[in-house]
Amino acid sequence: MLCASAAAAQSWPIHTRGVGTASAGLSRGAAERRLGTSLRTIENAPVQTACDYLYPVRGFEGLSLMVQNGRVTRVQIRSAAFATRSGARVGDRTARLRQLYGNRLDIVPHKYDPTGFYYFVWEQRRRYGVKFEIAADTVSAIYAGDASIELVEGCA
């Protein structure tokens, strides 16, 4: 039997608007209903209105949601349990991303790591997308949602 987190991850693919039915644009309450668990800040403090990160209380290990002005703007994945609809996940090598996405990849140098990169896959008109953070030729994190996926220092 799979643990709740692994079972949830398998049925919740990462896509350009979020993961599973938890997507950019939702209120905190709507995100909680879709995830089936409450969300809290890492320190269990009140949510900062302008920007904060929320974490599921149960299940979905390695998943967090960025919330700006009361709405989810992106999801962040730091677990290999979740995969994109094409099969990409944390821990994959960049060669796999190139194989899966080819010329759809928009590759940008990492802001702080001189050997790192960000690989983006955008919907048309670049309103929603997926960002793969690359360190040592390996996906270290995946972000999905609106243009906030381009931010590298929290909400800045």
C-alpha positions in Angstrom: 0.0 0.0 0.0 1.3 3.5 -0.9 1.6 6.1 1.7 -0.9 9.0 1.4 1.8 11.4 0.0 3.0 9.0 -2.6 -0.5 8.1 -3.7 -1.4 11.7 -3.9 1.7 12.6 -5.9 1.0 9.8 -8.5 -2.5 11.1 -9.2 -1.5 14.8 -9.2 0.6 15.6 -12.3 2.5 18.9 -12.6 1.2 21.1 -15.4 1.6 24.7 -16.4 -1.0 26.0 -14.0 0.0 24.0 -10.9 -0.3 20.4 -9.8 -3.4 18.3 -10.1 -6.5 20.5 -9.4 -4.4 22.9 -7.2 -3.6 25.7 -9.5 -2.8 29.4 -9.8 -5.6 31.7 -9.1 -7.2 29.7 -6.2 -7.9 31.2 -2.8 -6.3 29.5 0.2 -9.7 27.9 1.1 -10.2 26.6 -2.5 -6.7 25.2 -2.5 -7.4 23.4 0.8 -10.6 21.9 -0.5 -8.9 20.7 -3.7 -5.9 19.2 -1.8 -8.2 17.8 0.9 -6.0 19.1 3.7 -5.5 22.4 5.5 -2.5 24.6 4.6 -0.2 26.5 7.0 2.9 28.6 6.9 6.1 26.9 7.8 6.2 28.5 11.2 2.4 28.2 11.6 2.1 32.0 11.8 -0.6 34.1 10.2 -0.2 34.4 6.4 1.6 37.5 5.2 -0.9 39.2 2.9 1.6 40.4 0.2 3.4 37.1 -0.1 3.8 33.8 1.8 4.3 30.1 1.3 1.8 27.5 2.4 2.4 23.8 3.1 -0.1 21.0 3.3 -0.7 19.7 6.8 -1.2 16.1 5.5 0.2 14.4 2.5 1.9 16.0 -0.5 5.4 16.0 0.9 7.7 18.2 -1.0 4.9 20.5 -2.2 4.4 24.1 -1.3 2.2 27.0 -2.7 3.2 30.6 -3.1 0.3 32.9 -2.2 0.3 36.6 -3.2 -2.5 38.9 -2.2 -4.7 36.0 -1.1 -4.3 33.9 -4.3 -2.1 30.9 -5.2 0.3 32.1 -7.9 2.6 29.0 -8.1 3.3 25.6 -6.7 6.8 24.4 -5.9 7.9 20.8 -5.9 11.0 19.5 -4.3 10.1 15.8 -4.4 10.7 13.2 -7.1 7.3 11.7 -6.2 5.6 14.3 -8.5 6.0 14.3 -12.3 4.9 16.5 -15.1 2.4 15.1 -17.6 5.5 14.4 -19.8 7.2 12.5 -17.0 9.8 15.0 -15.9 10.6 15.1 -12.1 13.0 16.3 -9.5 16.3 14.4 -9.9 16.1 14.1 -13.7 19.1 15.1 -15.8 18.9 18.0 -18.3 19.3 15.5 -21.2 15.9 14.0 -20.2 14.3 17.5 -20.2 15.8 18.1 -23.7 14.4 14.8 -24.8 10.9 15.5 -23.4 10.5 19.1 -24.4 13.0 19.8 -27.2 12.9 23.3 -28.7 10.0 24.2 -26.3 12.6 24.8 -23.6 13.5 28.4 -22.8 16.9 28.2 -21.1 18.1 31.0 -18.8 21.3 31.2 -16.7 20.7 30.7 -12.9 20.8 34.0 -10.9 23.3 32.7 -8.3 24.8 29.5 -9.5 27.3 30.1 -12.4 26.9 26.5 -13.5 23.1 26.4 -13.0 20.1 27.2 -15.2 16.4 27.6 -15.3 14.5 25.7 -18.0 11.1 27.0 -18.8 8.2 25.5 -20.7 5.4 28.1 -21.4 1.8 27.9 -22.6 1.1 30.2 -25.5 1.4 33.8 -24.6 3.6 32.9 -21.6 0.8 33.4 -19.1 1.4 30.0 -17.3 4.4 27.7 -17.3 6.7 25.3 -15.7 10.2 26.1 -14.5 12.8 23.5 -13.8 15.6 24.7 -11.5 18.9 23.1 -12.6 21.9 22.5 -10.4 24.8 20.2 -11.4 23.0 19.2 -14.6 20.0 17.9 -12.5 16.5 19.2 -11.7 16.5 20.4 -8.1 13.0 21.9 -8.0 10.0 22.4 -10.2 7.7 25.5 -10.2 4.4 25.7 -12.0 1.9 28.6 -12.3 1.7 32.1 -13.5 4.6 34.5 -14.3 5.6 34.3 -10.6 7.6 31.2 -11.6 10.2 33.6 -13.0 10.8 35.1 -9.5 13.9 33.7 -7.7 13.9 35.3 -4.3 10.4 34.5 -2.9 8.1 37.2 -4.2 10.8 39.5 -5.5 
